[in-house]
Every structure is written in structure tokens, then in C-alpha cells.
Amino acid sequence: MTDDTSPPANEVVFDRRMLEALICPRTQATLEYDADQQELISKQAGLAYPIRNGIPVMLEDEARVLK
């Protein structure tokens, strides 16, 4: 029996404990984790920072602007 919520075996998973140490580089605000999109959301900045291979990319140039 498999757990449908488990990531594929070859996928690197973001460690949610990192949220305690990470802040938005623009606003210094806390971030929210969006597991579906694999992004860290800064509501104050209106940006979504991507997570690639389990590693957050905390560069404004790489962030997606939220609508």
C-alpha cells in the first residue's frame, strides 16, 4: 500500500523546519510554504520564491509576482 501524499522517490523534499530561519529578503517578513506550487510566499512583498530540488531560491529576480 502506498501513501498518496508521499513525494516520488527521486524528488527532493523541502524541509519545513527551514521556515523558522528564512525571511523575505525584501520585507524581512515571515514566509508561508505552498507545497503544491513548491514556493515560499511573501504576502507583504507580493512575491513567491521558488523551491528547486528542495532548496529555496531567495532571489527577488527569481521570484514570481503574485497577482
C-alpha positions as CSV (number, residue, x, y, z in Angstrom):
1,M,0.0,0.0,0.0
2,T,1.4,3.4,-0.9
3,D,0.7,6.8,0.7
4,D,-0.6,9.2,-2.0
5,T,0.7,12.2,-0.1
6,S,4.4,11.0,-0.3
7,P,6.6,12.5,-2.9
8,P,8.1,10.3,-5.6
9,A,11.3,8.5,-4.5
10,N,13.5,10.7,-6.7
11,E,12.0,14.1,-5.6
12,V,13.9,16.2,-3.0
13,V,11.5,17.5,-0.4
14,F,11.7,20.9,1.2
15,D,12.4,20.7,5.0
16,R,9.6,22.8,6.6
17,R,11.9,23.5,9.6
18,M,13.8,25.9,7.3
19,L,10.8,28.3,7.6
20,E,11.9,29.1,11.1
21,A,15.1,30.6,9.8
22,L,14.0,32.0,6.4
23,I,12.6,35.5,5.9
24,C,11.7,37.5,2.8
25,P,14.8,39.3,1.5
26,R,12.7,42.4,0.5
27,T,10.5,42.9,3.6
28,Q,12.1,40.7,6.3
29,A,8.7,39.2,6.8
30,T,7.9,35.6,7.6
31,L,7.1,33.3,4.7
32,E,4.4,30.7,4.0
33,Y,5.1,27.4,2.3
34,D,3.0,26.4,-0.7
35,A,3.6,22.7,-1.1
36,D,1.5,22.4,-4.3
37,Q,3.5,25.1,-6.1
38,Q,6.8,24.4,-4.3
39,E,7.1,28.1,-3.4
40,L,7.7,30.2,-0.3
41,I,5.1,33.1,-0.3
42,S,5.8,36.6,1.0
43,K,2.4,38.2,1.2
44,Q,3.9,41.5,2.2
45,A,6.2,41.7,-0.8
46,G,3.7,40.0,-3.1
47,L,6.3,37.5,-4.2
48,A,6.6,33.7,-4.4
49,Y,10.1,32.4,-4.2
50,P,10.6,29.0,-5.9
51,I,11.9,25.9,-4.3
52,R,14.1,23.8,-6.6
53,N,15.4,20.4,-5.6
54,G,14.3,21.1,-2.0
55,I,16.3,24.4,-1.9
56,P,14.6,27.7,-1.6
57,V,15.8,30.3,-4.2
58,M,15.6,33.5,-2.2
59,L,16.5,35.9,-5.0
60,E,14.0,38.6,-6.0
61,D,15.0,38.2,-9.6
62,E,13.8,34.5,-9.4
63,A,10.6,35.2,-7.6
64,R,7.2,35.2,-9.2
65,V,5.0,38.2,-8.7
66,L,1.7,37.4,-7.0
67,K,-1.5,38.7,-8.6
